[in-house]
Amino acid sequence: MTLLESFSFDTIKNFDNHIELSVPNYKHIWELISKMSSYFITPDSNIYDIGCSTSLGLKQLNLNTNILDTHFIGYDISDNMLKGVRQTNNFHILKKDITEPTVKFENASLILSIFTIQFININKRLEILQRIYNGLNYGGAFIISEKVYLSRGEFQDIFTFSYYDFKQESFSNEEIMKKQSDLRFIMKPLTEKENISLFKAAGFKKIETFFQSLNFKAWILIK
């Protein structure tokens, strides 16, 4: 049996391809984000992507935006993800740990978190969401995607094993189980109800689901 390397954002190769094969309809999420962003991005404002990884999604959003004086800012903690990213006058990718209270969001018309919060200590999530809420301009949006647990065990089993069937199209059973074993130490999903409770506690009142595929959900929150 081949010894498989442990999953890590610091060592994973070709992350963009990996996540497309790992999250059902991942490209479609970004297509929807691109379409919805036009309702929120305003001139002379900031657009943030926390946990931006290779910044591919943020780059595409930048290319599709023709609004003057907008600045696109991506944060990630992995050197492996950020290496080789090209910076411009209005496109900045920074190595930042968003759990640090000094990391601020300012003059934001749009903030994105695409499968990021689930990797953060549960006890730190509310404080981060509050900073996101405070950093948004009124009328601005926070778009967040997360893997969620189902409230009923029956549905959890159905969705989980359907997800494994999806992953078997690209990965071996050994690879699937190895990654699931590695992720249990670093990824702590919540139920949809628990996530929404955090959103409301942070200050958000306008909350709507715009995507779901099995255990993967996405919401749009408007300040």
C-alpha positions in Angstrom: 0.0 0.0 0.0 1.3 3.5 -0.9 1.8 5.9 2.0 -0.3 8.9 1.2 0.9 12.4 2.1 -1.2 14.1 4.7 -3.6 16.8 3.4 -2.2 20.3 4.0 -2.9 23.7 2.4 0.9 24.4 2.8 1.9 21.5 0.5 -1.1 20.7 -1.7 -0.3 21.0 -5.4 -2.6 22.5 -8.0 -5.1 23.6 -5.4 -7.6 25.1 -7.9 -8.0 21.8 -9.7 -8.1 20.0 -6.4 -11.0 22.0 -5.0 -13.0 21.8 -8.3 -12.8 18.0 -8.0 -13.6 18.1 -4.3 -16.6 20.5 -4.0 -19.6 19.8 -6.2 -20.4 22.7 -8.6 -17.5 24.8 -7.2 -17.2 26.7 -10.5 -20.9 27.4 -10.4 -20.6 29.1 -7.0 -18.1 31.5 -8.4 -20.3 32.1 -11.4 -23.2 33.1 -9.1 -20.9 35.3 -7.0 -19.8 37.1 -10.1 -23.4 37.7 -11.2 -24.6 38.9 -7.8 -21.6 41.1 -7.1 -22.8 43.7 -9.6 -25.6 44.5 -7.1 -23.1 45.5 -4.4 -19.7 46.7 -5.7 -19.6 50.5 -5.6 -17.0 53.0 -6.8 -14.1 53.8 -4.5 -14.8 50.7 -2.2 -12.9 47.6 -1.2 -13.7 44.0 -2.0 -12.2 41.4 0.3 -11.8 37.6 -0.1 -10.8 36.0 3.2 -9.0 32.6 2.7 -8.5 33.6 -1.0 -6.1 30.6 -1.6 -4.6 31.2 -5.1 -6.9 34.2 -5.6 -8.3 32.7 -8.9 -11.9 33.6 -8.0 -11.0 37.1 -6.9 -9.0 37.6 -10.1 -12.0 36.7 -12.2 -14.2 39.0 -10.2 -11.7 41.8 -10.8 -11.7 41.1 -14.5 -15.5 41.2 -14.7 -15.8 44.5 -12.7 -15.7 47.8 -14.6 -16.4 50.0 -11.7 -13.9 52.8 -11.1 -11.6 52.9 -8.1 -12.4 49.5 -6.6 -9.7 47.6 -4.8 -9.6 43.8 -4.5 -7.9 42.5 -1.4 -7.3 38.8 -0.7 -6.1 37.4 2.7 -4.6 33.9 3.2 -2.1 32.4 5.6 -0.5 29.8 3.3 2.7 30.8 1.5 2.0 27.8 -0.8 -1.2 29.4 -2.0 0.2 32.9 -2.4 3.4 32.3 -4.2 3.5 33.7 -7.7 0.4 35.9 -7.3 0.8 39.1 -9.4 -0.1 42.3 -7.5 -1.4 45.4 -9.2 -2.4 48.9 -8.1 -6.0 47.7 -7.3 -5.3 44.0 -6.6 -3.5 43.1 -3.4 -3.0 39.6 -2.0 -1.6 39.6 1.5 -0.5 37.0 4.0 -2.8 37.7 6.9 -4.3 35.6 9.7 -7.9 36.8 10.0 -8.2 35.4 13.5 -5.9 38.3 14.6 -8.0 41.2 15.8 -5.7 43.7 14.1 -6.9 42.5 10.7 -9.6 45.0 9.7 -12.1 45.3 6.9 -12.7 48.9 5.8 -15.0 50.6 3.3 -16.1 47.2 2.0 -18.9 46.9 -0.5 -18.4 43.1 -0.7 -16.7 40.5 1.5 -16.3 36.9 0.4 -15.5 33.8 2.5 -15.6 30.7 0.3 -15.1 27.5 2.5 -12.9 29.3 5.0 -14.7 29.9 8.3 -15.1 26.1 8.7 -11.3 25.9 9.3 -11.3 28.5 12.1 -11.6 27.8 15.8 -15.3 27.9 16.6 -14.7 30.2 19.6 -13.2 32.8 17.3 -15.9 32.8 14.5 -18.3 35.3 16.0 -15.6 37.9 16.6 -14.5 37.6 13.0 -18.0 37.8 11.7 -18.6 40.9 13.8 -15.5 42.6 12.3 -16.8 41.6 8.8 -20.2 43.2 9.6 -18.6 46.3 11.0 -16.3 46.7 7.9 -19.2 46.5 5.4 -20.8 49.7 4.1 -24.6 49.8 4.6 -26.1 47.9 1.7 -22.9 45.9 1.2 -22.9 42.1 1.2 -21.1 39.2 2.8 -21.1 36.1 0.7 -20.1 32.9 2.5 -19.9 29.2 1.6 -19.5 26.5 4.1 -19.8 22.7 4.4 -22.5 22.0 6.9 -23.7 19.1 9.1 -27.3 18.0 8.7 -29.6 18.1 11.7 -31.0 14.6 11.0 -28.6 11.6 10.9 -30.5 10.0 8.1 -29.9 12.9 5.7 -26.3 13.2 6.9 -25.7 9.6 5.8 -27.4 10.1 2.5 -25.6 13.3 1.7 -22.2 12.0 2.9 -22.2 8.8 0.9 -23.5 10.6 -2.2 -20.6 13.0 -1.8 -18.2 10.0 -1.6 -19.7 8.7 -4.9 -19.0 12.1 -6.4 -15.4 12.1 -5.2 -14.8 8.6 -6.5 -15.0 10.0 -10.0 -11.6 11.7 -9.3 -10.0 10.0 -6.3 -9.4 6.5 -5.0 -11.2 5.2 -1.9 -7.9 5.3 -0.1 -7.4 9.0 -1.0 -10.9 9.9 0.0 -10.7 8.3 3.4 -7.2 9.6 4.1 -8.3 13.2 3.4 -11.4 12.8 5.6 -9.2 11.5 8.4 -6.8 14.5 8.0 -9.6 17.1 7.8 -11.2 16.0 11.1 -8.3 17.8 12.9 -8.6 21.1 11.1 -12.2 21.4 9.7 -15.1 21.9 12.1 -18.4 22.4 10.2 -21.6 23.5 11.9 -25.2 22.9 11.1 -27.1 25.5 9.0 -29.0 26.6 12.1 -25.8 27.2 14.0 -24.2 29.2 11.2 -27.3 31.4 10.9 -27.3 32.0 14.6 -23.7 33.2 14.3 -24.6 35.5 11.4 -27.5 37.0 13.4 -25.3 37.4 16.5 -22.8 39.3 14.4 -25.5 41.8 13.3 -26.8 40.5 10.0 -30.6 40.5 9.6 -31.0 39.9 5.8 -29.8 36.3 5.2 -30.7 34.1 2.2 -29.4 30.8 0.8 -28.4 31.0 -2.8 -26.7 27.6 -3.3 -26.8 24.1 -2.0 -25.2 20.9 -3.3 -25.4 18.1 -0.8 -23.6 19.3 2.4 -22.2 22.4 0.7 -24.2 25.6 1.2 -23.8 29.3 0.4 -25.6 32.4 1.8 -25.7 36.0 0.9 -26.0 38.4 3.9 -26.7 42.1 3.4 -26.0 44.8 5.9 
